[in-house]
């Protein structure tokens, strides 16, 4: 797949980021690369979301690069540390199957499912 220059810049910034990034964090970090307006960032993020290369963390209103090569029908799950802000993407096929079965039983057409588990990472829980 071919990304535009702006999409590539945003994607690389997210891949290199240690923490989730808001659109305005990305804008601040990419100004020297020629991205100067919020719509440029949002257009790039929209396309990257569509391509499933990045995820939006609803509770943080921030974005992370996808850590998995494949997805389970729009299902993604994340642990978010309340102390240090670390985010880890994880895959739970069993939960995805349960939600898919529920959707089928209810004739509900789910487009995406994102689970965000908030708590304390192993490092922060020890301190």
Backbone torsions as a table, in degrees:
resi	resn	phi	psi	omega
1	UNK	NA	142.7	-177.4
2	UNK	-105.6	122.8	176.7
3	UNK	-98.8	149.8	174.0
4	UNK	-70.6	169.8	179.3
5	UNK	-58.7	-46.7	-179.2
6	UNK	-64.1	-42.6	178.3
7	UNK	-61.5	-43.0	179.8
8	UNK	-64.1	-42.2	179.4
9	UNK	-62.7	-44.9	180.0
10	UNK	-66.4	-43.9	-179.8
11	UNK	-61.7	-46.0	179.4
12	UNK	-64.3	-39.3	178.0
13	UNK	-61.6	-41.1	179.0
14	UNK	-69.9	-38.4	178.7
15	UNK	-64.3	-34.6	-177.4
16	UNK	-86.2	-15.6	-177.0
17	UNK	-71.1	139.7	177.2
18	UNK	-84.4	-20.0	-177.6
19	UNK	-129.4	160.8	174.2
20	UNK	-57.5	148.3	-176.3
21	UNK	-121.0	134.8	171.9
22	UNK	-80.8	166.6	177.8
23	UNK	-60.1	-37.3	-178.8
24	UNK	-74.4	-30.9	171.2
25	UNK	-60.7	-45.5	179.9
26	UNK	-62.1	-44.5	179.7
27	UNK	-59.0	-46.6	179.2
28	UNK	-60.5	-40.4	-178.1
29	UNK	-75.7	-19.4	-175.1
30	UNK	-111.5	8.2	179.1
31	UNK	-57.9	-42.2	-179.2
32	UNK	-67.3	-15.5	178.9
33	UNK	-92.2	0.4	176.4
34	UNK	105.5	-3.2	176.8
35	UNK	-88.4	115.6	-173.0
36	UNK	-125.9	-3.7	-176.4
37	UNK	-133.7	141.1	179.6
38	UNK	-52.1	-39.4	-180.0
39	UNK	-58.7	-31.4	177.9
40	UNK	-63.0	-42.2	179.8
41	UNK	-68.3	-47.3	-177.2
42	UNK	-64.3	-37.6	176.7
43	UNK	-63.6	-43.2	179.0
44	UNK	-64.0	-45.1	179.5
45	UNK	-62.8	-41.3	178.6
46	UNK	-57.6	-44.8	-179.7
47	UNK	-68.1	-42.4	179.2
48	UNK	-64.4	-35.7	174.5
49	UNK	-64.7	-44.8	179.1
50	UNK	-59.3	-39.0	-179.7
51	UNK	-81.7	-1.4	-179.0
52	UNK	59.8	34.9	175.9
53	UNK	-92.9	-20.3	177.9
54	UNK	-135.8	163.4	176.9
55	UNK	-126.1	149.2	173.2
56	UNK	-101.2	126.3	174.4
57	UNK	-91.2	106.9	-173.3
58	UNK	-59.3	-44.6	-174.3
59	UNK	-68.9	-21.3	179.9
60	UNK	-104.6	-10.1	-172.8
61	UNK	49.4	49.4	-176.6
62	UNK	-141.7	172.3	-173.6
63	UNK	-127.1	149.6	174.4
64	UNK	-136.3	152.2	174.0
65	UNK	-72.0	146.7	179.1
66	UNK	-67.1	135.5	-179.0
67	UNK	-99.1	-3.1	-177.2
68	UNK	-119.2	150.8	179.3
69	UNK	-77.7	-25.1	-176.3
70	UNK	-136.4	162.7	-179.8
71	UNK	-127.4	158.9	177.4
72	UNK	-103.6	82.8	175.8
73	UNK	51.2	48.5	176.9
74	UNK	81.2	10.8	-179.4
75	UNK	-93.0	132.4	172.6
76	UNK	-146.4	151.5	-178.6
77	UNK	-138.9	145.4	-176.1
78	UNK	-140.1	143.2	166.4
79	UNK	-102.4	138.1	-178.0
80	UNK	-128.8	119.6	179.9
81	UNK	-79.0	125.3	179.2
82	UNK	-71.0	-19.2	-178.0
83	UNK	-89.7	-59.7	-174.3
84	UNK	-98.8	-11.0	179.0
85	UNK	83.2	4.1	179.8
86	UNK	-60.7	140.3	179.4
87	UNK	-124.2	133.9	176.2
88	UNK	-129.6	127.3	175.7
89	UNK	-85.5	137.0	176.6
90	UNK	-139.2	161.4	-174.3
91	UNK	-117.3	125.5	178.3
92	UNK	-124.9	86.2	-178.4
93	UNK	-56.3	-33.7	-179.0
94	UNK	-63.5	-43.5	-179.9
95	UNK	-67.0	-41.3	177.8
96	UNK	-58.9	-42.6	179.3
97	UNK	-65.5	-42.5	178.9
98	UNK	-61.2	-45.5	179.7
99	UNK	-66.1	-37.5	177.5
100	UNK	-64.4	-43.7	177.7
101	UNK	-61.9	-44.1	178.7
102	UNK	-59.9	-46.0	179.8
103	UNK	-58.8	-42.9	179.5
104	UNK	-63.0	-44.5	-179.5
105	UNK	-62.8	-35.6	-177.4
106	UNK	-93.6	0.3	-176.0
107	UNK	54.9	36.9	178.7
108	UNK	-98.9	128.0	-178.8
109	UNK	-97.9	97.0	-179.8
110	UNK	-78.5	135.3	177.1
111	UNK	-94.3	-45.6	176.9
112	UNK	-145.5	153.6	175.2
113	UNK	-136.6	124.2	177.8
114	UNK	-127.5	124.7	176.8
115	UNK	-108.8	129.3	177.5
116	UNK	-120.1	115.9	179.9
117	UNK	-101.9	116.7	-178.3
118	UNK	-99.3	140.4	179.0
119	UNK	176.2	-139.1	-176.2
120	UNK	-129.2	127.1	177.9
121	UNK	-66.5	167.8	-178.2
122	UNK	-58.2	-41.0	-179.3
123	UNK	-63.5	-47.3	-178.3
124	UNK	-73.5	-31.8	-179.7
125	UNK	-66.5	-27.0	-179.8
126	UNK	-75.5	-24.2	-175.3
127	UNK	-94.0	NA	NA
